[in-house]
Amino acid sequence: MQDEQLRRLLQQYIFNLEDAQEKAEELSVANEGLQRTAEFFKAVLNCTPHGICLVKKHTFQWCSPAFTDILGWQQQDLHSLSILEMKEERMSEDTPPGCKSHRNVSLIRMLPIRI
């Protein structure tokens, strides 16, 4: 009787392992597809002439090259700056190195997108 129970438990364990392996392979394929899609969209966003940025909790997470060109800011300056600080910088006399014009900051239009 115990041998039969152990055999059933072992068989169930093997089935569960095979099922987990199949799911892991499916997830791996799906992940590869997502990576390709992300690379495609990143390439498109990097080539667009429109300034695009991703902001989370008022802090820049990513900016397109066109965004930094329009504002005249450097990528590294924006990643350490919040939108509120950018607005304050606009009002002050201190301009960040390479900034073309404070007037350009007023061109920023926020379109809230939930991801």
C-alpha positions in Angstrom: 0.0 0.0 0.0 2.8 2.5 0.9 4.6 1.7 -2.3 1.6 2.5 -4.3 1.1 5.8 -2.6 4.8 6.7 -3.0 4.5 5.8 -6.7 1.5 8.1 -7.1 3.2 10.9 -5.3 6.3 10.5 -7.4 4.2 10.4 -10.6 2.3 13.6 -9.6 5.6 15.3 -8.8 7.0 14.4 -12.2 3.8 15.7 -13.9 4.1 18.9 -12.0 7.7 19.3 -13.0 6.9 18.7 -16.6 4.1 21.3 -16.5 6.4 23.8 -14.8 9.0 23.3 -17.4 6.5 23.8 -20.3 5.3 27.0 -18.6 8.8 28.3 -18.2 9.6 27.7 -21.8 6.4 29.5 -22.8 7.3 32.5 -20.6 10.8 32.5 -22.1 9.4 32.7 -25.6 7.0 35.5 -24.5 9.8 37.4 -22.8 11.9 37.3 -26.0 9.0 38.7 -28.0 8.5 41.5 -25.4 12.3 42.3 -25.7 12.0 42.6 -29.5 8.9 44.8 -29.2 10.6 47.0 -26.6 13.7 47.4 -28.8 11.5 48.3 -31.8 9.5 51.0 -29.9 12.7 52.4 -28.4 14.2 52.7 -31.9 11.0 54.5 -33.1 10.9 56.8 -30.1 14.6 57.6 -30.5 14.1 58.6 -34.1 11.0 60.7 -33.8 11.4 64.5 -34.3 8.9 65.1 -31.4 10.1 65.5 -27.9 8.9 62.6 -25.7 9.6 61.9 -22.1 8.5 59.4 -19.5 7.9 60.8 -16.1 7.2 58.9 -12.9 6.3 60.8 -9.7 7.4 64.1 -11.2 10.8 62.7 -12.1 12.1 62.1 -15.6 12.7 58.4 -16.3 13.5 58.6 -20.0 13.7 61.3 -22.6 14.0 61.1 -26.4 16.9 62.7 -28.1 14.5 65.2 -29.7 13.2 66.2 -26.2 16.7 67.1 -25.0 17.5 68.8 -28.3 14.3 71.0 -28.1 15.0 72.0 -24.5 18.8 72.1 -24.8 19.3 70.0 -21.7 21.6 67.1 -21.3 20.2 63.6 -20.6 22.0 63.3 -17.3 20.7 66.7 -16.2 17.1 65.7 -16.8 17.4 62.3 -15.1 18.4 64.0 -11.9 15.7 66.7 -12.2 12.1 66.7 -11.4 9.5 68.6 -13.4 8.9 70.9 -10.5 12.7 71.7 -10.2 12.7 72.3 -14.0 10.0 74.8 -13.6 11.9 76.5 -10.8 15.1 76.6 -13.0 13.0 78.2 -15.7 12.1 81.1 -13.3 15.7 81.6 -12.0 18.6 83.3 -13.6 20.7 80.1 -13.5 20.5 78.3 -16.8 21.8 74.7 -17.0 24.9 74.3 -19.2 23.8 74.1 -22.8 20.2 75.1 -22.3 19.0 76.9 -25.4 16.1 78.7 -23.9 13.9 78.8 -20.8 10.9 79.5 -23.0 11.1 76.0 -24.4 10.3 74.6 -21.0 6.8 76.1 -21.4 6.3 73.9 -24.5 6.1 70.8 -22.3 2.7 69.3 -22.4 1.9 66.4 -20.1 -0.2 63.6 -21.4 -0.9 61.2 -18.5 -0.7 57.6 -19.6 -1.1 54.8 -17.2 1.1 51.7 -17.8 
